[in-house]
Amino acid sequence: MASGYTRGHARSGLAARLPRLETWPNQSPGYEITIVVPEFTSVCPKTQLPDFGTITIRYQPRRRCLELKSLKYYLLAYRQLGIFYENAVNRILDDLVAACRPAWAVVEGAFNTRGGMRSTITATYPRGASRSRRTFLKGEREISQ
C-alpha cells in the first residue's frame, strides 16, 4: 500500500463492536423509508483526524423497520471509531441488512471536502444492484423500479 497505509489501517473499525440496531414490525408493504443524517462523524484510522459527512439511508422494508433511536446511538458510536469512510458506508449497509432484511437498500455517504476533494460513497443491497437503485438518492424515479 502506498504512503504508509497498512492492512491494519484498511481493516480498522470493520470488526468493532457497535450498539445493536433495533427493529419494529412493519405494518404496511411496498413503501420506502429515507433517513438523512447530516452530522455523521468518524475518525481516519491513519491520521486520527475526524471525517464529517452526510449519510443517507434509503430502503424498502419487508417485515422489520429500523428503530430510529437505536440507529442514532449506532451512528454516534462512529464518532470514536477509526474507520475509512468507504468502509463505514459499507458497514452501515451490512449492519442495516442484518438487522431488518429489507427488500433493497442504498446507503450513501457524502463526505465534506478535505484536501480540496470531496468523496461520495454509495453501497447497495442486494450487492451488485444496478445503478438504477442509486438514482433514488437523486430523486429520479425510474419506471423499471
N, C-alpha and C positions, 0 to 999 in steps of 0.2 A: 504494500500500500504506500502511496506517496505521502510526503510531508509529515512523516512520523505518526500517521494514523495506524493503529494496530487492530487486530481482530477483536481485542478486548474493547476498544472504543466502539467498533462496529456492533458488537453484541450487547453493549451496555444497555441496561434497562429492559431488555426483552423478557427476562425471567423474573423481574422484580415483583414482589407481592404488592398488589394494589387492592383498594377496597372493592368489595363484591358489588357487581351490578345487579340490582333487584329488578324484578318484573311484576306485572299485574296482568290478570286475564283480559284479553281483548274481547270486546263485545260486538264489534262490527267488522265485517270483511271488506276488503277492497279499497282501502284509503291509504294515504301517505302521511307520514309524520316528518316534519323538518325541525331540527333543533340547531340553533346558531349559538355558538359560544365565542363572543368577540374578545375575550380576555384570556385565552389559553396561554399558558407558560410552561416551558420545560427548560432543562439545562443541557447545554452542549457537553458531552462527556469528555471531550478533549480540552476545550478552553475553559470550561466551567462558567461560561457566560450564559445569561438567560436568552432563550428564544421566545419571541412573542408572536402570536398569530390568532387567526380566527379559525375555529373548527366548525364545519357544517356537517351535520349528520342527517341523512335522509334515508328513510326506509319504509317498507310496506310490511306492517306486522301481520303475522299469521295468528297464532294462539296467544302470544305474550307481547306486551308493550314494555318499554323501558320505564322505570320509575325515575322521575327527574331528580329527586333529592339524592338518590344513590349515584346517579350519573354525575351530579355536581361534585360529590365527595371523591368519586373515582377520578374525575378530571383534575381536581385540586391536588391530588397526590402527585401528578406530573410536575408540579412546581419545584419539588425537591429531587426529581429523578433525572439522572444523567442519561439521556437518550437522544439519538439523532431524530430530527423531526420527521424524516421519512419513515423511520421505524415506529415513531409514536402514532402516526396516522394509520399504519398497517396494524399495529397492536390494538388500537381503539376499534378498528373494524373487526378484528378477530374476536375480541372480548365481547363486543356487541352481538355478533353472530352466535357465539357460545351461549350468551345469556338468553336471547329471545328468539333465535331461529327465524329470522324474517324471510319473506319471500324474496326480497332483494334489499341491498343496502349500498349506500355510497357514503364514504367519509372523505371530506376534502379539508386539507389544511392549507390555508393561505397565510404564509408567514411574512412578517414585516421585513422591510429592507435591512440588509446587513452587508456592508462592504460594497454598496452600490448595486446589489442584486436582490431580487425578491423571488421566492420559490413558492410554487403551489404543488401540493402532492395530492393525488386522488387515488383512492383504493376502492375497489368494487367487489361486491358479493352478489352472485357467485363469482369466484375468482376467474379472471379472463373474460368477464362480461363485456359485451360490445360497448363501443364508445357511446351508443345511444343512451345508456344509463347516466352517463356524465352530463348529458345535455339537460337533464332535470335540474342540475345545480345552477344552470344558467337561465332557468325559467322557460326553456324552449320545449314544448311538448311535441312528441312525435307520434304519429298515428300508429306506428308499428308497436308501440308500447301498449 
